[in-house]
Amino acid sequence: MKQDGYAPRAQLCDVSFLSEQYRLGSVSLVRDLGGAYNLNLLLQTERGKYVLRLYRPWVTQLRLSQLHQVKRLLAHAGFPVPLPKPSISGETILRYHDHLLELEPFIAHDGEADS
């Protein structure tokens, strides 16, 4: 059922796909971080903590590629921007069923910037 006029928020059932594609080792925790449009999951793995973003079906490869380019430019300029982690194939954007996904290092925060 459509929740907001678009497709329902994505759901991830198989983290073994991610573990294989990114060589994460075992995944000990998967926690939903929220998100109105994307599924944002915190993954605790043998290799550290990551945020998985699983986008709605209408988000295109071009859109995500452009977002990654902006992140690279900001990081190059010295801003603390987490960059997408490349998969074993070298790609930073993967497809999972009808959805595109990306994986970034989790950056802990204290909530001070919320205000």
Biotite code that builds the C-alpha atoms (Angstrom):
import biotite.structure as struc

atoms = struc.array([
    struc.Atom([0.000, 0.000, 0.000], chain_id="A", res_id=1, res_name="MET", atom_name="CA", element="C"),
    struc.Atom([1.242, 3.474, -0.834], chain_id="A", res_id=2, res_name="LYS", atom_name="CA", element="C"),
    struc.Atom([1.995, 5.522, 2.274], chain_id="A", res_id=3, res_name="GLN", atom_name="CA", element="C"),
    struc.Atom([2.603, 8.942, 0.744], chain_id="A", res_id=4, res_name="ASP", atom_name="CA", element="C"),
    struc.Atom([1.534, 8.802, -2.884], chain_id="A", res_id=5, res_name="GLY", atom_name="CA", element="C"),
    struc.Atom([4.765, 7.051, -3.841], chain_id="A", res_id=6, res_name="TYR", atom_name="CA", element="C"),
    struc.Atom([5.911, 3.467, -3.411], chain_id="A", res_id=7, res_name="ALA", atom_name="CA", element="C"),
    struc.Atom([6.147, 2.079, 0.117], chain_id="A", res_id=8, res_name="PRO", atom_name="CA", element="C"),
    struc.Atom([9.416, 2.569, 1.968], chain_id="A", res_id=9, res_name="ARG", atom_name="CA", element="C"),
    struc.Atom([11.909, -0.159, 1.085], chain_id="A", res_id=10, res_name="ALA", atom_name="CA", element="C"),
    struc.Atom([12.540, -3.125, 3.337], chain_id="A", res_id=11, res_name="GLN", atom_name="CA", element="C"),
    struc.Atom([15.712, -5.177, 3.450], chain_id="A", res_id=12, res_name="LEU", atom_name="CA", element="C"),
    struc.Atom([15.396, -8.857, 4.257], chain_id="A", res_id=13, res_name="CYS", atom_name="CA", element="C"),
    struc.Atom([18.790, -10.289, 3.273], chain_id="A", res_id=14, res_name="ASP", atom_name="CA", element="C"),
    struc.Atom([21.912, -8.702, 4.752], chain_id="A", res_id=15, res_name="VAL", atom_name="CA", element="C"),
    struc.Atom([24.063, -11.550, 3.411], chain_id="A", res_id=16, res_name="SER", atom_name="CA", element="C"),
    struc.Atom([23.855, -9.787, 0.011], chain_id="A", res_id=17, res_name="PHE", atom_name="CA", element="C"),
    struc.Atom([25.532, -6.733, 1.545], chain_id="A", res_id=18, res_name="LEU", atom_name="CA", element="C"),
    struc.Atom([28.071, -8.723, 3.483], chain_id="A", res_id=19, res_name="SER", atom_name="CA", element="C"),
    struc.Atom([29.181, -10.449, 0.270], chain_id="A", res_id=20, res_name="GLU", atom_name="CA", element="C"),
    struc.Atom([29.181, -7.313, -1.909], chain_id="A", res_id=21, res_name="GLN", atom_name="CA", element="C"),
    struc.Atom([31.171, -5.226, 0.598], chain_id="A", res_id=22, res_name="TYR", atom_name="CA", element="C"),
    struc.Atom([33.137, -7.938, 2.439], chain_id="A", res_id=23, res_name="ARG", atom_name="CA", element="C"),
    struc.Atom([31.700, -6.809, 5.763], chain_id="A", res_id=24, res_name="LEU", atom_name="CA", element="C"),
    struc.Atom([31.975, -10.141, 7.541], chain_id="A", res_id=25, res_name="GLY", atom_name="CA", element="C"),
    struc.Atom([29.160, -11.060, 9.865], chain_id="A", res_id=26, res_name="SER", atom_name="CA", element="C"),
    struc.Atom([26.500, -8.470, 10.637], chain_id="A", res_id=27, res_name="VAL", atom_name="CA", element="C"),
    struc.Atom([25.620, -8.434, 14.345], chain_id="A", res_id=28, res_name="SER", atom_name="CA", element="C"),
    struc.Atom([23.132, -5.542, 14.393], chain_id="A", res_id=29, res_name="LEU", atom_name="CA", element="C"),
    struc.Atom([20.666, -4.037, 11.925], chain_id="A", res_id=30, res_name="VAL", atom_name="CA", element="C"),
    struc.Atom([18.751, -1.012, 13.240], chain_id="A", res_id=31, res_name="ARG", atom_name="CA", element="C"),
    struc.Atom([16.358, 1.252, 11.353], chain_id="A", res_id=32, res_name="ASP", atom_name="CA", element="C"),
    struc.Atom([17.521, 4.864, 11.654], chain_id="A", res_id=33, res_name="LEU", atom_name="CA", element="C"),
    struc.Atom([14.329, 6.235, 10.144], chain_id="A", res_id=34, res_name="GLY", atom_name="CA", element="C"),
    struc.Atom([13.883, 8.272, 7.021], chain_id="A", res_id=35, res_name="GLY", atom_name="CA", element="C"),
    struc.Atom([10.774, 9.485, 5.267], chain_id="A", res_id=36, res_name="ALA", atom_name="CA", element="C"),
    struc.Atom([11.727, 8.245, 1.809], chain_id="A", res_id=37, res_name="TYR", atom_name="CA", element="C"),
    struc.Atom([14.838, 6.083, 2.138], chain_id="A", res_id=38, res_name="ASN", atom_name="CA", element="C"),
    struc.Atom([15.370, 3.076, 4.302], chain_id="A", res_id=39, res_name="LEU", atom_name="CA", element="C"),
    struc.Atom([18.367, 4.047, 6.441], chain_id="A", res_id=40, res_name="ASN", atom_name="CA", element="C"),
    struc.Atom([19.866, 1.187, 8.425], chain_id="A", res_id=41, res_name="LEU", atom_name="CA", element="C"),
    struc.Atom([22.705, 1.109, 10.906], chain_id="A", res_id=42, res_name="LEU", atom_name="CA", element="C"),
    struc.Atom([24.772, -2.033, 10.373], chain_id="A", res_id=43, res_name="LEU", atom_name="CA", element="C"),
    struc.Atom([27.236, -3.250, 12.989], chain_id="A", res_id=44, res_name="GLN", atom_name="CA", element="C"),
    struc.Atom([29.674, -5.552, 11.206], chain_id="A", res_id=45, res_name="THR", atom_name="CA", element="C"),
    struc.Atom([33.018, -7.236, 11.804], chain_id="A", res_id=46, res_name="GLU", atom_name="CA", element="C"),
    struc.Atom([34.602, -4.347, 9.894], chain_id="A", res_id=47, res_name="ARG", atom_name="CA", element="C"),
    struc.Atom([32.839, -1.518, 11.742], chain_id="A", res_id=48, res_name="GLY", atom_name="CA", element="C"),
    struc.Atom([29.605, 0.436, 11.647], chain_id="A", res_id=49, res_name="LYS", atom_name="CA", element="C"),
    struc.Atom([27.962, 1.512, 8.397], chain_id="A", res_id=50, res_name="TYR", atom_name="CA", element="C"),
    struc.Atom([24.810, 3.240, 7.220], chain_id="A", res_id=51, res_name="VAL", atom_name="CA", element="C"),
    struc.Atom([22.947, 1.545, 4.409], chain_id="A", res_id=52, res_name="LEU", atom_name="CA", element="C"),
    struc.Atom([20.609, 3.682, 2.321], chain_id="A", res_id=53, res_name="ARG", atom_name="CA", element="C"),
    struc.Atom([18.077, 1.799, 0.237], chain_id="A", res_id=54, res_name="LEU", atom_name="CA", element="C"),
    struc.Atom([16.250, 4.188, -2.099], chain_id="A", res_id=55, res_name="TYR", atom_name="CA", element="C"),
    struc.Atom([12.738, 4.075, -3.501], chain_id="A", res_id=56, res_name="ARG", atom_name="CA", element="C"),
    struc.Atom([12.361, 2.537, -6.981], chain_id="A", res_id=57, res_name="PRO", atom_name="CA", element="C"),
    struc.Atom([12.012, 5.903, -8.716], chain_id="A", res_id=58, res_name="TRP", atom_name="CA", element="C"),
    struc.Atom([15.465, 7.166, -7.631], chain_id="A", res_id=59, res_name="VAL", atom_name="CA", element="C"),
    struc.Atom([17.774, 6.930, -10.653], chain_id="A", res_id=60, res_name="THR", atom_name="CA", element="C"),
    struc.Atom([21.410, 5.944, -11.058], chain_id="A", res_id=61, res_name="GLN", atom_name="CA", element="C"),
    struc.Atom([22.120, 9.423, -12.457], chain_id="A", res_id=62, res_name="LEU", atom_name="CA", element="C"),
    struc.Atom([20.660, 11.138, -9.381], chain_id="A", res_id=63, res_name="ARG", atom_name="CA", element="C"),
    struc.Atom([22.772, 9.062, -6.983], chain_id="A", res_id=64, res_name="LEU", atom_name="CA", element="C"),
    struc.Atom([25.879, 9.490, -9.122], chain_id="A", res_id=65, res_name="SER", atom_name="CA", element="C"),
    struc.Atom([25.430, 13.258, -8.973], chain_id="A", res_id=66, res_name="GLN", atom_name="CA", element="C"),
    struc.Atom([24.950, 13.121, -5.179], chain_id="A", res_id=67, res_name="LEU", atom_name="CA", element="C"),
    struc.Atom([28.170, 11.120, -4.889], chain_id="A", res_id=68, res_name="HIS", atom_name="CA", element="C"),
    struc.Atom([29.992, 13.728, -6.990], chain_id="A", res_id=69, res_name="GLN", atom_name="CA", element="C"),
    struc.Atom([28.791, 16.504, -4.670], chain_id="A", res_id=70, res_name="VAL", atom_name="CA", element="C"),
    struc.Atom([29.949, 14.514, -1.633], chain_id="A", res_id=71, res_name="LYS", atom_name="CA", element="C"),
    struc.Atom([33.395, 13.998, -3.210], chain_id="A", res_id=72, res_name="ARG", atom_name="CA", element="C"),
    struc.Atom([33.711, 17.730, -3.957], chain_id="A", res_id=73, res_name="LEU", atom_name="CA", element="C"),
    struc.Atom([32.715, 18.635, -0.392], chain_id="A", res_id=74, res_name="LEU", atom_name="CA", element="C"),
    struc.Atom([35.140, 16.102, 1.092], chain_id="A", res_id=75, res_name="ALA", atom_name="CA", element="C"),
    struc.Atom([37.924, 17.381, -1.193], chain_id="A", res_id=76, res_name="HIS", atom_name="CA", element="C"),
    struc.Atom([37.197, 20.924, 0.067], chain_id="A", res_id=77, res_name="ALA", atom_name="CA", element="C"),
    struc.Atom([37.722, 19.745, 3.651], chain_id="A", res_id=78, res_name="GLY", atom_name="CA", element="C"),
    struc.Atom([34.172, 19.207, 4.843], chain_id="A", res_id=79, res_name="PHE", atom_name="CA", element="C"),
    struc.Atom([33.622, 16.137, 7.049], chain_id="A", res_id=80, res_name="PRO", atom_name="CA", element="C"),
    struc.Atom([31.473, 14.218, 4.569], chain_id="A", res_id=81, res_name="VAL", atom_name="CA", element="C"),
    struc.Atom([31.338, 10.423, 4.685], chain_id="A", res_id=82, res_name="PRO", atom_name="CA", element="C"),
    struc.Atom([31.998, 8.985, 1.238], chain_id="A", res_id=83, res_name="LEU", atom_name="CA", element="C"),
    struc.Atom([30.181, 5.952, -0.131], chain_id="A", res_id=84, res_name="PRO", atom_name="CA", element="C"),
    struc.Atom([32.056, 2.693, 0.331], chain_id="A", res_id=85, res_name="LYS", atom_name="CA", element="C"),
    struc.Atom([32.942, 0.900, -2.898], chain_id="A", res_id=86, res_name="PRO", atom_name="CA", element="C"),
    struc.Atom([31.729, -2.669, -3.259], chain_id="A", res_id=87, res_name="SER", atom_name="CA", element="C"),
    struc.Atom([34.096, -5.482, -4.269], chain_id="A", res_id=88, res_name="ILE", atom_name="CA", element="C"),
    struc.Atom([33.361, -4.572, -7.904], chain_id="A", res_id=89, res_name="SER", atom_name="CA", element="C"),
    struc.Atom([34.414, -0.959, -7.236], chain_id="A", res_id=90, res_name="GLY", atom_name="CA", element="C"),
    struc.Atom([30.882, 0.415, -7.612], chain_id="A", res_id=91, res_name="GLU", atom_name="CA", element="C"),
    struc.Atom([29.463, 2.788, -4.982], chain_id="A", res_id=92, res_name="THR", atom_name="CA", element="C"),
    struc.Atom([25.858, 2.257, -6.112], chain_id="A", res_id=93, res_name="ILE", atom_name="CA", element="C"),
    struc.Atom([24.356, -1.223, -6.200], chain_id="A", res_id=94, res_name="LEU", atom_name="CA", element="C"),
    struc.Atom([20.936, -2.559, -7.131], chain_id="A", res_id=95, res_name="ARG", atom_name="CA", element="C"),
    struc.Atom([18.887, -4.693, -4.725], chain_id="A", res_id=96, res_name="TYR", atom_name="CA", element="C"),
    struc.Atom([15.699, -5.886, -6.413], chain_id="A", res_id=97, res_name="HIS", atom_name="CA", element="C"),
    struc.Atom([13.998, -2.652, -7.620], chain_id="A", res_id=98, res_name="ASP", atom_name="CA", element="C"),
    struc.Atom([16.055, -0.369, -5.397], chain_id="A", res_id=99, res_name="HIS", atom_name="CA", element="C"),
    struc.Atom([19.421, 1.345, -5.576], chain_id="A", res_id=100, res_name="LEU", atom_name="CA", element="C"),
    struc.Atom([21.551, 1.289, -2.462], chain_id="A", res_id=101, res_name="LEU", atom_name="CA", element="C"),
    struc.Atom([24.710, 2.815, -1.069], chain_id="A", res_id=102, res_name="GLU", atom_name="CA", element="C"),
    struc.Atom([26.808, 2.125, 2.008], chain_id="A", res_id=103, res_name="LEU", atom_name="CA", element="C"),
    struc.Atom([28.709, 4.747, 4.001], chain_id="A", res_id=104, res_name="GLU", atom_name="CA", element="C"),
    struc.Atom([30.752, 4.653, 7.196], chain_id="A", res_id=105, res_name="PRO", atom_name="CA", element="C"),
    struc.Atom([28.628, 5.472, 10.235], chain_id="A", res_id=106, res_name="PHE", atom_name="CA", element="C"),
    struc.Atom([29.653, 8.772, 11.827], chain_id="A", res_id=107, res_name="ILE", atom_name="CA", element="C"),
    struc.Atom([28.727, 8.950, 15.522], chain_id="A", res_id=108, res_name="ALA", atom_name="CA", element="C"),
    struc.Atom([27.247, 12.237, 16.667], chain_id="A", res_id=109, res_name="HIS", atom_name="CA", element="C"),
    struc.Atom([25.925, 13.776, 19.850], chain_id="A", res_id=110, res_name="ASP", atom_name="CA", element="C"),
    struc.Atom([22.875, 15.617, 18.538], chain_id="A", res_id=111, res_name="GLY", atom_name="CA", element="C"),
    struc.Atom([24.334, 19.108, 19.142], chain_id="A", res_id=112, res_name="GLU", atom_name="CA", element="C"),
    struc.Atom([23.924, 20.007, 15.471], chain_id="A", res_id=113, res_name="ALA", atom_name="CA", element="C"),
    struc.Atom([20.200, 19.223, 15.633], chain_id="A", res_id=114, res_name="ASP", atom_name="CA", element="C"),
    struc.Atom([19.504, 22.639, 17.095], chain_id="A", res_id=115, res_name="SER", atom_name="CA", element="C"),
])
